[in-house]
Amino acid sequence: MIGVDRLRQMGIDFSIGTLNFLANIGLMLPYILMLLKYQQTQSETYLIALVAFYISRAASIFYTKRLNLRSTTYLIACLVLGAVGSLIFALTAAVGWLIVASLLWGYSAATIWPYFLTVKLHLSQVTNFKMKRLYWVIFLGLGVMLGVDLAAGWSYTLTFCVLAALYLAALPGGLLLDNFTNDFYRKQAIHPHGLHQGWRWALSLLGFAAIALLTTLRKTTLNLPSWLLLTIILGALVIFAIELYNDRHVLPNYKVRLLNRGFLMSLVLLFNSFFAYFYFGSAGMYAVFALYLVGFEGGYPIFGKLAHGDATRALRLSQVSLLAGHVLLLIPWKYTYLLGVLLITLYIGYDNPTINATLYGSPDIDHDTAIIHKYRFSTYGGLLCQLVMFGLLVAVSEAAHLSILSFFKPSDAGHFWLYTLSLSWPLVLASLGISLGNILHEPRVGR
């Protein structure tokens, strides 16, 4: 017989392991499930919900941390909102409720990892607490539920219910982490993050409305004139430039590095996930995602091994990898293309943990907001890449008399050179310029 204490410990381990799992996949899994639901139904209702989720996810990182609450409190809120959002998707198809669910779930998806990482870093300062990893067990369970769902024709209802249950199961773990960090917060000065500058909120909402429109263009045809789309894109660029200018005093020594990170991730995960079709057909997207996972997970240990533990040398190797990756992407050959994507993602994988340690360890940065700022400025970089990409795409589609969906949903690879010359090369050169500026901007410290 298993004792009560053993059962309690198993329950705590499962709750914290589930929290760890949700934090790691929380950004993408809701989006993937909603996309599958839309592809199954082709319903405008789910398209609206998908766009609402995407925009909420993009905007939330800008609007969070406005109240004087702990990161642990925000983490618990992420779990509650994630549970409510997924449960609504399981229970109704009413468009109003799905929009509400998408907004709640989008906030949870955008912020659960930054707050979880912040709490993990806090715990490292006050305790030797280790989190259980149950990734593959939970992934397997979700996979089984998804299979049962599809076999029974329940249209993902069971999967949404199980995901809601996982969010709730992670709540005790979140509350426990909140207790564990009490000593950390007692030693920290309070940094107010109150509501202010309402005009910036209103202005940025217009920018995200533009992003919502562009996101819709990836899914369906909108009969809008090209001049209007280009005007909207230019307006969004101006709005985000104003936002960046007003944040010029926040992390001034790291801003270029974070913008570069966001631009690179959008270049790989957004643009190249579609552009890879013109090299490898329908398998291209999966090849890019696979390379991203290899690079993201392997970048830090690979460069660490090659540099024999020398942080400065590892940094230089990662920068060489980054620049070489850009050059290889400019060569129109599928094997140099794959290697270029891999080298860039290896740099991203090396840069990610080092910037986490650098920001969190800096004595002049609030520990409770360092990671949130990281993802906020990284999101700026990602949005910049998206706006530049869409501006180029609208212009070339108008000039070549093609629909925008010819890029996002191609039927053949006949326009390879058109998109290479008009989209791939300009984006890669822009990314290369930002990367060079980043390398020249500051010497960086290893982990």
N, C-alpha and C positions, 0 to 999 in steps of 0.2 A: 504494500500500500504506500502511496505517495503522501507524505505528511502535508499539513496545512501550509507550513512555512515554505515547503518546496513548491507547492502549487502557486502560492502567492509570488514567489520569485520567478517562476515560469511565466506567470501572467505579466509581471513587470518587464521581463526580458522581451516578451512578445510585443508589448505595447511600445517599448522604446525601439525595438527592431522595426516595427511597422512605421513609426515616426521617421526613422532613418530612411526607410524605403520611400515613403511618400515625399519626403523632402528632396530626394535624389531624382525621382521621376515626375514630381508634381508639376513641373513646367510644361512637359510635353504630353503626358498620358491623357489628361482631360481633352486637350486639343485633338489628339489622335482619335479618341472615342467619338467626339462630336463630328469630326470629319468623316469617319466611317458611317455614322448615322446619316449625315447629309448625302454621302455617296449612295447609300442604300435607298433613301427615299427620294432624292432629287427635289426635295421640298423647299420652297422659298422660306418657310418658317425656320428650318434648320440652317439655312444659309444666313438669315438674319441673326440667329443665335450664335453662329460661328463667327461672324464679323464682330458682334458685340463682345464675345469672349476675347477675340484677338486684340481688340482695342482696349478692353479692360486690363488685359495682361500687360500691354505696352504702357498704359498710362499709370497703372497702380504703383509702379516703382517710383514715380515722380511725386505721388500724393500721399504715400505712406509716411510714417514717422512724424506726423504733424502734431500729435498729442504727446504729452509728457508721460508716456507709458514705457515699460520695459520691453526689450526685444522678446522676452519669454511670453509676455502678455500678448504681443502681436502674433507670436507663433501659435498660441492656443486659439486666437481668433481665426487664424488661417485654417486650422483643423475644423473648427465649427462651420466656417463659411464653405469649405470644401465639401463637408458632409451635406449641408443644406443644398448646395448647388447640384451635386450628383443625385441626391434624392429627388429633387424636383424633376430632373431629366428622366428619372425612372417612373415618375407618377403621372406626368402630363405632357401633352404636345401643344398646349395653348401658347401662342406666340408671346403674350405678355409675361407669363410665368417663366418661359424659357429665356427671355431677355434678362429678367431678374436673376435667374440662376446663372446665366453666363457672366453677368457683372460680378456676382459674388465669387463664382468659381475662378474668374479671371484674376481677381485680387489675390485669392489664395494661391493660384498657380505662379503668379509673378513674385510673391514675397515669401513663400514658405521656405525656399532654399536660403536666401540671404539671412533671414532671421534664424533659421536652424544653424547655419554656419556661425553666425555671431554668438549664439548660445554655446556651441561647441568650443569656440575660442575662449569664451568666458570661463567655461568649466575647466579648461586647461590651465587657467590661472589659479584655481582654488581647490582642485580635486584631481585625483587620478582616475576618475570615473571613465569606464570604457563602454561604448555602445555596442549592443549586439547587432550583427549583420545577418539579416534573414532574406536578402534580396531574392535568391533563387527559389526559396520556398514560397514566398509570396507571389513572385512572378509565375511560378508553376500553378499555384492556386488560381490566380487570375486567368491564366491561359485555359485551365480546365473549365472555369466558369464561362469564359467567352465561347469555348467550344460547345458547351451545353446550351448556352444562349442561342447560338446560331442553329444548332441541330433541332432545337425545340421551336424555332421561329418566334422567339420572344423579342426580337429587335433590340438587343442590348439592354433590355430592362433588368435582367438578372445581374449583368456586369455593373451597371450603374448602382444597383442596390448593394452589391458586394463592396464596391469602392466607397460608398457612403459609410458602410459598416467599418471599413478599415480606417477611415478618418476618425470615427468615434472611438475605435479601439486604440488609436494613438493618443487620445486625450489624457489618460492617466499618466502616460510617459511624459507628455508636455507639462503636466502639473508637477510631476516629480522633478523635472529639470528646473522648473520655476523655483522650487524649494531649494534645490542644490545651489542656485546662483544667488541666494539671499546675501551671503557673505560678500560676494563680488560687488553687488550693487550698494551695500552699506559703505564700501570703501570708495565709491565713485562720486564725484561731484555731479550735481544735476545740471544738465544742459537743456534749456528750454527749446522746444521745437513747435511752438504754437502756430496757429493759423495767422497768416499775414500775406500782404501783397496779393489781394484778391484779383487784381487786374491781370497778374501773371497766370492765375488759374484759368480765367476766362479766355485769355489769349491762347494758352496751350491747348485748351479744349478744341479750339478751331483747328489747331495743328493735328490733333488726333482724329478729328472729323475727316480731315484730308486723308490720313492714313487709313481710315475706315473705307473711304471711297476706293482707294488704291487696292486695298485687300479684296474688295468685292470684284475688282477687275480681274483678279487672279482666278475667280470662280465662274464668272458669268459675263455676258456681253452687256455693256451699257452704251447706249447710243448718245454719247456726249462728244461734242466737237473737240478736236485735238488742242486747239488754242485754249479752250476752257480748262482742259486737263493740265496743260503745261502751266497755265496761270495758277491753278490750285497747287501744283507741285512747287512752284516758285514761292508762293505765299507761305507754304509749310516750311520751306527752307529758311525764309526770313524769320518766321516765328521761332523756330528752334535755335536760330542764330541769336536772337534776342534773349532767349532763355539761357543759352550758354554764356552770353555776355553778363547777364545778371548773376550768374554763378561763378564769375571769374575769380572770386576770392576763396572758393571752396576747392580744396585739394589742388592748388595751382601747380605744384611740382609733379603731379601724377596725371593731370587731365589728358594730355596728349596720349599717354600710354593707354589710358582707359578708352578713349575715343578710338584709338587704333585697334584695340581688342574687339570692340563692338563692330567696327567696320569689317574686320577680318572674319568674324563669325557669320555676319550676314552674307559676306562674299562667298563663303564656303557653303553654309547651310541653306541659304535662300537662293541666291543666284545660281550657284553651281549645281544645286540639286535639280534644277530645271535644265540648265545648259548641258549637263552631262548626257542628256538624252541624245544630243546631236553627235556625241561620240559613241555611246554604247546602247542607244535605244532605251527601252523601258527599264533595263537593268542599271542605267546610269545613276539614278537617284539612290539606289541601294548601295552602289559602289562608293558614292561620296559619303553617305552616312557611315558605312563601315570604316572608311579611312579616317573619318572624323573621330570615331570612337577609339580607334587604334592610336591616333596621334594625341588625343586628349588624355587618355589614360597612360600612354607610354612616354610622352614628351619629357616629363620631369625625370623619371628614372633613367631614361636613355642618355640624356645630356649629362646627367650626374655621373653615370658610369664612364662615358667618353672623356669627361673632364677629370676623372679620378677624384671626385669630391671637391674640386676647386670651383667655387661659386662664380668667380669672375670669368674663368675659362668656359664654364658651362653657359653663362650668359652670352658670351661671344659666339659660341657654337650655335646657340639657338637663333641668334640674329643672322648668322650666315645662312642657316636653314631657311629663315623667313625670306631673305632677299633672293636666295636661289630658287625658292618655291615660286616666287613671282615671275622670275625670268623664265622658268620652265612652263608656266601657264601661258606665256606669250608664244610658245612654240606650238603650232597647230598639229600635234601628233598625239594620239591617245595615250601612249605610254609616258611621254614627258608630262602630259596633263595629269595623269594619276600620281606620278611622283611629285609634281608641283603641289597638288592638293595635300598629299601626305606631309611634305616638308613644312607647309604652312600650319597644318594642324598640330604637328610636333611642337612648333614654336608656341602655339596657343596652349598646348598641354604643359609646356614648361613655364610659361608666363603666369598661368592661373594661380598655382600655389605660391609662387614667389610674390606676386602682388598682394595676395591675401595676407601673407606674413608681414610684408613691408608696411601696408596700410595699418593693420591691426597693431603692429609693434611700434608705430610712430608715436612719440610722446606728445606731439602737438595735435593729434587727431582724436576725437571722441571715440572710444572703443565701441560704444553702442550704435554708432552711425557709420563707422568706417566701411563696412561691407555693403550697407545700403547705398552709400555714395558711389562705391565701386560699380554696382549694377546700374545705378542711375546714369552715370556718364558712359558706361558701356552701351546702354540702351540708346543714348544720343548718337553714338557712333554707328550703331546698327540702323537707326532711322535715317541717318545721313546716307548710308549705302543704299537703302531702299528707295529713297527719294531720287538719288542720282540714277539708279537703275531704271526706275519708272519714267523719269524724264527722257532718258535715252531711248527707252522702248517705245514710248508714245511718238517721239519724233521719227524713229526709223519705221515704225508701223505705218505712219501717215505717208512717209515718202515712198515706201514700197507697196502701198495699198494692201496692207495685211491687217488682220484683226490682232488685237493684243493677245488674245487667247492662242494665236498661232505659235507663240513662244511657250506659254504655260501648258497648253494641251496640244502639242504638235502631232500630226499624223505621219510625218516622215521627216528625214534629216536633210531635206533639200535646201534649206536656208542656212546651212552651217556657216558659210563664209559671210553671209549678211550679218548674222548675230555675232560671229567672231570679231569682225571689223568694227561693228557699231556698238556692241555691248561688252563683250568679254575684254577686249584690249583696253578700251577707255576705263572700265572699272578696275582692271588689274593695275593699270598705270596710276590711277588715282590712289589705290591702296598702297602701291609701292611708294608713292610720294609721302603719304601719311606715315608709313613705316620708317622711311628714311628720316623724316622729321622727328619721329619718336626716338630713334636710335641716337640722333644728334642732340636731342633735347636735354637728356640727363643721363648720368651714370647710374646704373641700377644695382641694387644689392640683392644677392642671392638669398635663398630661404634660410 
